[in-house]
Structure formats: structure tokens, C-alpha cells
Amino acid sequence: MARLKSLTTKSLFRFFIFTVVILLCCFPLLYTLMENKYAEDLDELIQFRAEEFKKGKLSSFTAKDIELWNEYNEDLYILPHDEKYPRGIVRQEEYFNKSEGHAIDYRIFYADIFIENEPYTLVSRVPMIEFHDLFNMLLTQYGVVFIILIVSLSIVYVFVSKRLWNPFYNTLQKIERFDLAVGKEPEFKSTDIREFVSLNKQLSRLIKENLKIYKQQKEFVENASHELQTPLAVFQSQLDMLLQQPDLTETETNIIQSLYSTSSRMSRLNKNLLLLAKMDNEQFQRREAINFSTVLFDQLSPLKEMAESNGIEVIVESMSPLTINANLILLESLINNLIVNAIRHNVKGKGIVCIALENNVLSISNTGQSEPLNPDKIFRRFSRTSEEKKGNGLGLSIVRQICILHNWEIIYAFRDNRHCFSVIFQPV
Amino acid sequence: MKILVVEDERELSRNIVNYLSADDYLCEQAYNFAEAEEKIALYDYDCILLDLNLPGGDGLKILEEIKQRNIDSGIIIISARGALDDKIAGLKIGADDYLAKPFPLSELSIRIYALMRRRQFSNNNLLKTNGLEIDLLSKTVRMNDIHIILTKSEYDLLLYLIGNKNRVVSKNAIAEHLSGDMADMLDNHNFVYAHIKNLKSKLAEAGCDNCIKTIYATGYQWLD
């Protein structure tokens, strides 16, 4: 990808290039203009000199005087008449110049005169400014103006451009900070530039629309889960009624048992979806100071018996006192999910679950499959690590979401053949 | 004893009524807000099962009305909302209990049983069935003057079965009742089986035989 430049840099660079090109193009024009004006002045001068001579000296001039005159008047001299000289117009011709030591351009004017009734040609001339003299002079003057112009124009350009684009940058900054999940619509700075007003208006519309859809989507999950509860309740009550039938065969009860399991899986999935949706909808804002170990043991005791009936030992290794600021419902859910996970994904008959709380860190580790889990995948919704365990793939997502809501950190590690989940709490 | 079932889902309502009818309860049904209001105004009920999402209005409004009129009925909210706020709001207004859908009918039955006992039989804390005497206050169980010592889980299980007597209670419902909400996430077969086995043998030792019938490890039934 090309290197990114800022709007100001890019436009300033272009402005600079174009200005330089234009100013450079103007230089030959300026030169020609100066040269022409200069020549015009000189032309007037030599014509004036010729006229003065004709009016003044000519009346008393004799043929003998010509040689002497020509010796002392280098730029106003008299030649014998010749038709080859163009008369009446000023021309530019090259002559040797003694002071310069080489040939230079002269502005030259020929006029017919009569001395003692003999025709002669009066030559009036003046050296033109030399090319490099004019060029150097102009370059110096123009150069100074050029630099002043470029610098001042650039400064003005940057200033104007900054002012002009200010609403745009403001809008950009607001959009960069916008977070759909936070749901706060940015308020754009008002401006009198039509395009930016239109931009802000369209952005506001898009953001509003997005927020609405996002909210609808979040509410949809919650509403859908709520709506599902009723058919699930009907389903379960029908099973309860079916179980009341006298003389059920073993095959029939097996089917009923399987339907019960399916029913409870569905309602667990639904409960978890609902919990996630409620977290997304910020319905667990309430926080209270909670004694951690009380909650842990409350949640642990019914699960412990269940774990032991499956041959899994639950050991509380250490429990340092800890008070945290948390939502009780969510904290219970976090503990439940972590412990249930540690029991479910364990070695049946000889498994161990270790629970420890030290220095604000809760670690729950368990024996289980000998391969470490993929830490990138386990917290994702509906990503399951094993096929045989009929989880719903939401437990750890819930755990992570709860941690995010409370600013806690959850870490997975595989150490000494044990899967260990650690939650780092923020103590009060 | 009269119970009003306010529930718009007719099949669920019918199942509740059928399940509860085994307990000498007289059940009436209301399927919407207006019917519920009318029945509450006209008749007295010992217990009202109240769904919150009703066609025609919010069930919490009915609850408020019941409390305003000083109607002395036990109230159990059965709601699909399940939201904590609803639960708190319901209990604040004066509901006695709250059951989130979906629930096992046996759980509903035991909640009604507990509520009715609290409200009406507060002087009679002795429960008798099949010669078994249970003192609900001291939580002791006797059979022919023999004291049967039960663990807390076994005692809860016994009450659960007796509260649903003559009906089959599912293994899952028992696990959830004893182990809480997360029970469905774990394999509860051994857990329930072990508790039933221990309870059966303790009862048999005291001479209370064949009270608990097993339906192929899927359900259990207390025969009275």
C-alpha cells in the first residue's frame, strides 16, 4: 500500500508544485517584457538625440567637421549616404564595444541629413543591456519575491486549509471514537459549509440506523429467548404428564428420559442465550460489595455432591479473604460455569477439581484430556472442544463476558496435565 | 382447596390442572387478563398461579389489584420473563413465590404444597403418610416411634416425593430440586440413584417398605 499522507500535506504539496511551475513560466514573460520596455526607452533616446542634432548642430556643420565629430562621438556619427541603410525605424544590430571588449547588441537609428547640400546618413545608437546582466538582475529580484511568495502563500494555504477542514477533522475524530456497543450517538460540531453539513447529516442518519438495528438485534435475541420459554414449558409439562401414564414400558421411559435430556439442553441453551443478551443489553448494572468465599461455598456445596457421585473430587486448596464489587447474579453464574466446566470435562471416576483463591486470583484447575485447549477458541460462542460432552458452547463465553463487564481478567493455562482457568479480580 | 391458574398457554394450563388434580385441589383457569380480573373479583382462591405475560395486560397489574383489594390468596408467579427485576418487583408487590418457565410440574406442586402449608396449616406441622410421621418444624422423621436419621438431601428428597405423592417425579426434576439450577449440566444419574437407594434402605430398615416406586430409573413415585 502506498504511504499515507495527510490531506493538508498532499494538497499543500500539489499547491507548491503548481505555484512553482506557474512562477517559473512567468519568468521568461517578465524578461521579455522588461527587455521590450528597456528597448523602447533606448529607442526614444536615440531618436531624440538624432532630432536634437538635426535641429542644433546640423545648421553649422561642414563636411570637414565630420571626421573629427565621428572620432569623438562614438554613438552619434555621420556616414556617407547609402540607400542600404533602413531609415525611419530602429533596429537592433551587433557592434564591437570597446569598453566591454566584445561585440554587443546596439539599438540603432539611421536618419538622412544634408551637409552643405550633400546627403549623408546620421547614425544614432546606444548599447542594449546585455542578456546576462538583465537576466541576473531579474533573477535576483524575482528570486526574492518568489521565495517570499511561496513561503507566505504556503503558510496562508495551510492556515486556510486547516480552518476549512476543521469540521471534517472534528467529524472524523467523533466517528473514530464511536462504539456501536456503547451506543452513544456522536454530536457533530455545527458548521456553515454545505458539504460538511450534508456529511454530518448523512453520518448521523447512518449511525442512528445502525444503532437502531443493533438495538433491535440485541432485543431480538432477548425476546426470542423469552418467547421460547413458553413452548419449552409446554414441552416439559407434556413430558411430566406422559411420565404419569401407568404401565410405561422400559423402551417408552428411555425415550421419555432422552426427551427430558433434550428438553433440559434446550432450556439451558435458552437460559444462556438470555443471560448473554441481557449482559449485552446492560441489564446487570447493579454492583454490591460481596464476600467472595461465601458466594463460592454457596454455589459449590450442591455441585460438590453431584461431582462426587461421578467420582470427581473437589478440593478447596486455599481461600484467602476477598471482598469484591460485583453483580451477585453474574458472580454466581461465573463460579457455577467454571466449576461445572471443571467437573464436566474431567476424568470420570478418578478426576480432581482444585479451587484456590490467592492474591485476588481465583484458580480452578481440573484433570481432563491430555491435550491443552486452544486458548483462542475456547471463549468464543458455540465453539466446542469435544464432541462427546453435550455442552452448549456458551459457558465460557458467559464467563468471559462477565469478566469484561467487571474489568476482571480470565486466563487459561495447561500446567502439570491440568486445565487451569484463572480469574484476576479487582479487590475493593 | 381452590386454585386459579392464570396462564394463556392452554396446553400448559391444562397440564398444570391435570397434574394438580391428584391433590384434591379444585382448579379454575383464566386465559387472559380480563378473565383473570373477573374471576378474582367474583371468587375467593387459596392460591393463584399467575403468568406475567398475558394477552390484554401485564400480570403484575393483576398482582397489584389483588393486593389493593386485600384478597388473601397465596400467589405464585410463573413467568417466561424470568428476569431478576420482574422477580424482585413481583415479590415486592406481594407474590409469595416465583417460578421461571420452564419448570417441572413436580416443582410447581411442591411450591404450592409448601405455600399452602405455610398459610393454612401453620399449627399443624405433622405430616403423616403410610405410617410415616414427619415433623416439619424439627425436620425429623419417625416410623412406629423409630427415629429415622436422614441427611439434608435425603430429607428434601423425601418431602419432594411426598409432596408429589401418587405422581411420578422425573429424575431431572429431583436433581434440579436438590442441586440447584446447574444440575442439568452434570450427569445426575448416579447422584439421584444414590440418594434414592439410601433413602429406600433407611425407610425399609424402619419398616416402611415399597413406598417408593422406581420407573426404570427415569422417574420415582411415592405411593400412598
Boltz contact constraints between the chains, C-beta under 6 A:
constraints:
  - contact:
      token1: [A, 226]
      token2: [B, 80]
      max_distance: 6.0
  - contact:
      token1: [A, 229]
      token2: [B, 80]
      max_distance: 6.0
  - contact:
      token1: [A, 229]
      token2: [B, 101]
      max_distance: 6.0
  - contact:
      token1: [A, 230]
      token2: [B, 9]
      max_distance: 6.0
  - contact:
      token1: [A, 230]
      token2: [B, 80]
      max_distance: 6.0
  - contact:
      token1: [A, 232]
      token2: [B, 102]
      max_distance: 6.0
  - contact:
      token1: [A, 233]
      token2: [B, 12]
      max_distance: 6.0
  - contact:
      token1: [A, 233]
      token2: [B, 101]
      max_distance: 6.0
  - contact:
      token1: [A, 233]
      token2: [B, 102]
      max_distance: 6.0
  - contact:
      token1: [A, 234]
      token2: [B, 9]
      max_distance: 6.0
  - contact:
      token1: [A, 234]
      token2: [B, 11]
      max_distance: 6.0
  - contact:
      token1: [A, 234]
      token2: [B, 12]
      max_distance: 6.0
  - contact:
      token1: [A, 236]
      token2: [B, 102]
      max_distance: 6.0
  - contact:
      token1: [A, 237]
      token2: [B, 12]
      max_distance: 6.0
  - contact:
      token1: [A, 237]
      token2: [B, 15]
      max_distance: 6.0
  - contact:
      token1: [A, 237]
      token2: [B, 105]
      max_distance: 6.0
  - contact:
      token1: [A, 240]
      token2: [B, 104]
      max_distance: 6.0
  - contact:
      token1: [A, 240]
      token2: [B, 105]
      max_distance: 6.0
  - contact:
      token1: [A, 241]
      token2: [B, 15]
      max_distance: 6.0
  - contact:
      token1: [A, 243]
      token2: [B, 168]
      max_distance: 6.0
  - contact:
      token1: [A, 243]
      token2: [B, 170]
      max_distance: 6.0
  - contact:
      token1: [A, 243]
      token2: [B, 219]
      max_distance: 6.0
  - contact:
      token1: [A, 244]
      token2: [B, 167]
      max_distance: 6.0
  - contact:
      token1: [A, 244]
      token2: [B, 168]
      max_distance: 6.0
  - contact:
      token1: [A, 250]
      token2: [B, 216]
      max_distance: 6.0
  - contact:
      token1: [A, 253]
      token2: [B, 215]
      max_distance: 6.0
  - contact:
      token1: [A, 253]
      token2: [B, 216]
      max_distance: 6.0
  - contact:
      token1: [A, 253]
      token2: [B, 218]
      max_distance: 6.0
  - contact:
      token1: [A, 256]
      token2: [B, 218]
      max_distance: 6.0
  - contact:
      token1: [A, 257]
      token2: [B, 218]
      max_distance: 6.0
  - contact:
      token1: [A, 260]
      token2: [B, 170]
      max_distance: 6.0
  - contact:
      token1: [A, 260]
      token2: [B, 172]
      max_distance: 6.0
  - contact:
      token1: [A, 264]
      token2: [B, 172]
      max_distance: 6.0
  - contact:
      token1: [A, 264]
      token2: [B, 184]
      max_distance: 6.0
  - contact:
      token1: [A, 267]
      token2: [B, 102]
      max_distance: 6.0
  - contact:
      token1: [A, 268]
      token2: [B, 184]
      max_distance: 6.0
  - contact:
      token1: [A, 302]
      token2: [B, 179]
      max_distance: 6.0
  - contact:
      token1: [A, 302]
      token2: [B, 180]
      max_distance: 6.0
  - contact:
      token1: [A, 306]
      token2: [B, 179]
      max_distance: 6.0
  - contact:
      token1: [A, 306]
      token2: [B, 186]
      max_distance: 6.0
  - contact:
      token1: [A, 306]
      token2: [B, 191]
      max_distance: 6.0
  - contact:
      token1: [A, 309]
      token2: [B, 190]
      max_distance: 6.0
  - contact:
      token1: [A, 309]
      token2: [B, 191]
      max_distance: 6.0
  - contact:
      token1: [A, 309]
      token2: [B, 194]
      max_distance: 6.0
  - contact:
      token1: [A, 310]
      token2: [B, 187]
      max_distance: 6.0
  - contact:
      token1: [A, 310]
      token2: [B, 190]
      max_distance: 6.0
  - contact:
      token1: [A, 329]
      token2: [B, 84]
      max_distance: 6.0
  - contact:
      token1: [A, 336]
      token2: [B, 182]
      max_distance: 6.0
  - contact:
      token1: [A, 340]
      token2: [B, 182]
      max_distance: 6.0
  - contact:
      token1: [A, 340]
      token2: [B, 185]
      max_distance: 6.0
  - contact:
      token1: [A, 343]
      token2: [B, 186]
      max_distance: 6.0
